[in-house]
């Protein structure tokens, strides 16, 4: 069995998790501002990938990032390569699909921070930015980490969005999920089974480690 598809999936999942973590945490902080207009609509829009079919999300990304779009043309003029049907496209597709995992978890953690602690820090002269980075985010860290790990697991198993945006092959290699499908349809049942088992073990193992880390983080705030 070739390990290249699994290695590619892990690389895509890791990078997409970082992207989803940065943007997801920022969006979650914005959503905690109760005076934000259409706050719940924005939340529903960000979480739409949880309910929309992968083909629909893939279509939207192809329209937004394709060579006929402003973003696609700007990227191609800067880098000389396209976003779609590339490694970059695979990362973006996986990040969009896993973004709700970070947003939902981080928002819960941020809103659970005791308001009195924030008020105390402000009374002592801390600026809103300092309060955010020294009080709010550290206290919400367990929930944010949980969201990041869920995003990683979601990106690791992504199939539909990645296939539409990045294609069957990325730099000559399939992702693990696409490899399983192609091996099954190609009559290589043993290959498909082995990759499915390995992917499952890796995914479950990572979630187990994440839960252990979260327990330690939670204990540190008790």
Secondary structure, DSSP 8 states (H G I E B T S, - for coil): --SHHHHHHHHHHHHHHHHHHHHHHHHHHHHT-TT-TTHHHHHHHHGGGGTS-HHHHHHHHHHHHSTTSHHHHHHHHHHSS-STTSHHHHHHHHHHHHHHHHHHHHHHHHHTS-HHHHHHHHHTT--HHHHIIIIIHHHHHHHHHHHHHHHHHHHHT--HHHHHHH-S-BTTB--HHHHHHHHHHTT-HHHHHHHHHHHHHHHHHHHHHHHHHHHHHHHHT-
